[in-house]
Amino acid sequence: MALNSNALVTVASAKTHLDIPNSDVSQDTKIEMLINMASERIEQYLDRKLIYQQHTERMDGRSADRVILKNYPAEKPTQLYDDPARDFLTPIDSTAYDIESAGIVVLR
């Protein structure tokens, strides 16, 4: 087993807190499983990703010129759609919006 991309701690860090020598690899698989489970549960509870990664977020901006993202900090979205018909086929040109530091998409 290996750590998932959303793992919130390393095996070495967990071993330090558990007073397990790094040279003892007999429990690494169990520790990895527990880290993966705990990281997933924390993200589910908070309803957001904590480790920067690519994701898809769908929301209804209700005709607003600002939308608050669930997951931030964020880089500029690779695709953004504004479609009253809700078929979301035509993306907004990337020069028509920007991201503020607090994870807010601002339409120009």
C-alpha positions in Angstrom: 0.0 0.0 0.0 1.1 3.6 -0.6 -0.1 6.9 0.7 -2.8 8.6 -1.3 -2.1 12.0 -2.9 -4.3 13.7 -0.2 -2.3 12.2 2.7 -2.0 14.8 5.4 1.1 13.4 7.1 4.0 11.2 6.1 4.7 7.7 7.4 7.9 9.0 9.0 6.0 11.8 10.8 3.4 9.3 12.1 6.1 7.0 13.3 7.8 9.8 15.2 4.5 10.6 17.0 3.9 6.9 17.7 7.4 6.4 19.0 8.1 3.8 16.3 11.7 3.7 15.0 12.0 4.6 11.3 14.0 1.4 10.8 11.0 -0.7 11.9 9.0 -1.2 8.7 6.8 -4.0 10.1 3.8 -1.7 10.6 4.2 0.6 7.6 1.3 -0.8 5.6 -1.0 -0.4 8.6 0.2 3.1 9.2 -0.3 4.1 5.6 -3.8 2.7 5.7 -4.7 4.7 8.8 -3.2 7.9 7.4 -5.2 7.4 4.1 -8.4 6.7 6.1 -7.9 9.7 8.5 -7.0 12.1 5.6 -10.1 11.1 3.7 -12.4 11.4 6.7 -11.0 14.9 7.5 -11.6 16.1 4.0 -15.1 14.7 4.0 -15.9 16.3 7.3 -14.6 19.7 6.2 -16.2 19.2 2.7 -13.0 20.5 0.9 -9.6 19.3 -0.3 -6.7 20.2 2.0 -3.8 19.2 -0.3 -3.5 21.2 -3.6 -4.7 19.1 -6.5 -6.7 19.3 -9.6 -10.5 18.9 -9.1 -13.8 19.7 -10.5 -16.2 22.0 -8.7 -19.8 22.6 -9.9 -21.9 25.4 -8.5 -24.7 27.8 -9.4 -23.4 31.3 -9.2 -27.0 32.6 -9.6 -26.0 35.4 -12.0 -23.4 36.8 -9.6 -20.1 38.3 -10.8 -18.3 36.7 -7.9 -18.3 33.0 -6.8 -16.5 31.6 -3.7 -14.7 28.4 -4.4 -14.9 25.5 -1.9 -11.2 24.6 -2.3 -8.7 27.4 -2.0 -6.0 28.6 -2.4 -6.7 28.0 -6.0 -5.0 28.8 -9.3 -6.9 30.1 -12.2 -9.5 27.5 -13.3 -8.7 25.6 -16.5 -12.4 25.7 -17.5 -15.2 27.9 -16.3 -18.7 27.8 -17.6 -21.6 30.3 -17.3 -24.6 28.9 -18.9 -28.2 29.8 -18.0 -29.4 26.8 -20.1 -27.3 24.6 -17.8 -25.9 22.5 -20.6 -22.4 23.9 -19.9 -21.0 23.4 -23.4 -19.3 26.7 -24.0 -16.5 27.8 -21.6 -15.9 31.4 -20.7 -12.8 32.9 -22.2 -9.9 32.8 -19.7 -9.3 36.5 -20.0 -12.9 37.2 -18.7 -12.3 36.1 -15.1 -9.6 36.0 -12.4 -9.1 34.5 -8.9 -8.8 36.7 -5.8 -6.5 35.5 -3.0 -9.4 34.3 -0.9 -10.6 31.8 -3.5 -13.1 34.1 -5.1 -13.7 33.9 -8.9 -14.4 37.4 -10.2 -16.0 37.8 -13.6 -14.9 40.9 -15.5 
